[in-house]
Amino acid sequence: MNARTLSRPTFASAASAVCLGLAGATVVFEVAAVLFADPGFVGI
């Protein structure tokens, strides 16, 4: 199995793109909350 075989279902389908987008947005939100706001807010 090569990288192209693994990357096609990971990045090409709409469902995986939405999932990766939500995960990325969550990480950005958590980092911004820890750096700029009350870190306890992230746990809510």
TORPA-4810 file (N, C-alpha, C, O; in nm, 3 decimals):
<nodes>
NODE_1_0.085_-0.117_0.000_0.000_0.000_0.000_0.090_0.124_0.000_0.179_0.137_0.085_M
NODE_2_0.067_0.213_-0.094_0.151_0.331_-0.102_0.078_0.454_-0.049_-0.038_0.445_-0.010_N
NODE_3_0.145_0.568_-0.049_0.088_0.691_0.007_-0.033_0.738_-0.073_-0.127_0.793_-0.016_A
NODE_4_-0.030_0.718_-0.204_-0.143_0.763_-0.285_-0.269_0.683_-0.254_-0.380_0.738_-0.254_R
NODE_5_-0.253_0.556_-0.229_-0.367_0.471_-0.195_-0.428_0.513_-0.062_-0.550_0.508_-0.046_T
NODE_6_-0.345_0.554_0.032_-0.396_0.598_0.162_-0.452_0.739_0.158_-0.548_0.769_0.229_L
NODE_7_-0.394_0.827_0.078_-0.437_0.966_0.079_-0.568_0.989_0.005_-0.640_1.084_0.037_S
NODE_8_-0.600_0.906_-0.092_-0.723_0.927_-0.169_-0.848_0.920_-0.082_-0.926_1.014_-0.085_R
NODE_9_-0.872_0.814_-0.004_-0.993_0.813_0.080_-0.985_0.911_0.197_-1.088_0.952_0.251_P
NODE_10_-0.865_0.948_0.237_-0.851_1.038_0.351_-0.886_1.181_0.315_-0.952_1.249_0.394_T
NODE_11_-0.845_1.228_0.199_-0.863_1.368_0.164_-0.962_1.394_0.051_-1.006_1.507_0.034_F
NODE_12_-0.999_1.294_-0.026_-1.079_1.317_-0.145_-1.229_1.315_-0.120_-1.304_1.381_-0.192_A
NODE_13_-1.275_1.241_-0.021_-1.419_1.232_-0.002_-1.471_1.349_0.079_-1.398_1.406_0.160_S
NODE_14_-1.596_1.385_0.058_-1.656_1.499_0.127_-1.668_1.472_0.277_-1.647_1.563_0.358_A
NODE_15_-1.702_1.351_0.314_-1.718_1.320_0.456_-1.587_1.333_0.531_-1.584_1.386_0.642_A
NODE_16_-1.478_1.286_0.473_-1.350_1.298_0.540_-1.302_1.442_0.543_-1.237_1.483_0.639_S
NODE_17_-1.333_1.520_0.441_-1.296_1.661_0.441_-1.369_1.737_0.552_-1.310_1.821_0.619_A
NODE_18_-1.496_1.706_0.571_-1.573_1.770_0.679_-1.517_1.730_0.814_-1.502_1.814_0.903_V
NODE_19_-1.486_1.604_0.831_-1.431_1.555_0.958_-1.295_1.619_0.987_-1.270_1.662_1.100_C
NODE_20_-1.209_1.626_0.887_-1.079_1.689_0.907_-1.093_1.838_0.934_-1.017_1.894_1.014_L
NODE_21_-1.188_1.902_0.870_-1.212_2.045_0.894_-1.260_2.071_1.036_-1.216_2.166_1.100_G
NODE_22_-1.352_1.987_1.084_-1.400_2.003_1.221_-1.290_1.977_1.323_-1.279_2.048_1.422_L
NODE_23_-1.210_1.877_1.298_-1.099_1.848_1.389_-0.999_1.963_1.391_-0.950_2.002_1.497_A
NODE_24_-0.968_2.016_1.276_-0.876_2.130_1.269_-0.931_2.253_1.337_-0.858_2.324_1.407_G
NODE_25_-1.059_2.281_1.317_-1.122_2.396_1.381_-1.124_2.380_1.532_-1.106_2.478_1.605_A
NODE_26_-1.144_2.259_1.580_-1.143_2.233_1.723_-1.005_2.258_1.782_-0.993_2.318_1.889_T
NODE_27_-0.903_2.213_1.714_-0.766_2.234_1.763_-0.734_2.384_1.767_-0.676_2.432_1.864_V
NODE_28_-0.770_2.456_1.662_-0.744_2.600_1.658_-0.820_2.671_1.770_-0.764_2.758_1.835_V
NODE_29_-0.945_2.634_1.792_-1.025_2.696_1.897_-0.963_2.670_2.034_-0.954_2.762_2.116_F
NODE_30_-0.922_2.547_2.060_-0.866_2.514_2.190_-0.734_2.587_2.215_-0.711_2.636_2.325_E
NODE_31_-0.649_2.595_2.114_-0.522_2.666_2.130_-0.548_2.815_2.153_-0.484_2.876_2.238_V
NODE_32_-0.640_2.874_2.077_-0.672_3.016_2.095_-0.732_3.041_2.233_-0.701_3.143_2.296_A
NODE_33_-0.817_2.953_2.280_-0.878_2.971_2.412_-0.774_2.964_2.522_-0.781_3.040_2.619_A
NODE_34_-0.678_2.874_2.509_-0.574_2.862_2.611_-0.482_2.984_2.608_-0.441_3.032_2.714_V
NODE_35_-0.450_3.033_2.490_-0.357_3.145_2.480_-0.420_3.280_2.513_-0.355_3.365_2.574_L
NODE_36_-0.546_3.302_2.474_-0.605_3.435_2.483_-0.719_3.448_2.582_-0.761_3.560_2.611_F
NODE_37_-0.771_3.340_2.635_-0.886_3.347_2.724_-0.863_3.255_2.843_-0.754_3.204_2.866_A
NODE_38_-0.969_3.235_2.917_-0.964_3.148_3.034_-0.953_3.002_2.988_-1.040_2.954_2.915_D
NODE_39_-0.848_2.931_3.029_-0.832_2.792_2.985_-0.945_2.701_3.033_-0.969_2.597_2.972_P
NODE_40_-1.013_2.736_3.139_-1.125_2.654_3.186_-1.242_2.654_3.089_-1.326_2.564_3.093_G
NODE_41_-1.248_2.754_3.004_-1.356_2.765_2.907_-1.352_2.651_2.806_-1.456_2.613_2.752_F
NODE_42_-1.236_2.598_2.778_-1.220_2.492_2.679_-1.293_2.366_2.725_-1.345_2.291_2.642_V
NODE_43_-1.296_2.341_2.852_-1.359_2.218_2.902_-1.510_2.219_2.898_-1.573_2.114_2.916_G
NODE_44_-1.569_2.334_2.875_-1.716_2.343_2.878_-1.778_2.282_2.756_-1.901_2.281_2.743_I
</nodes>
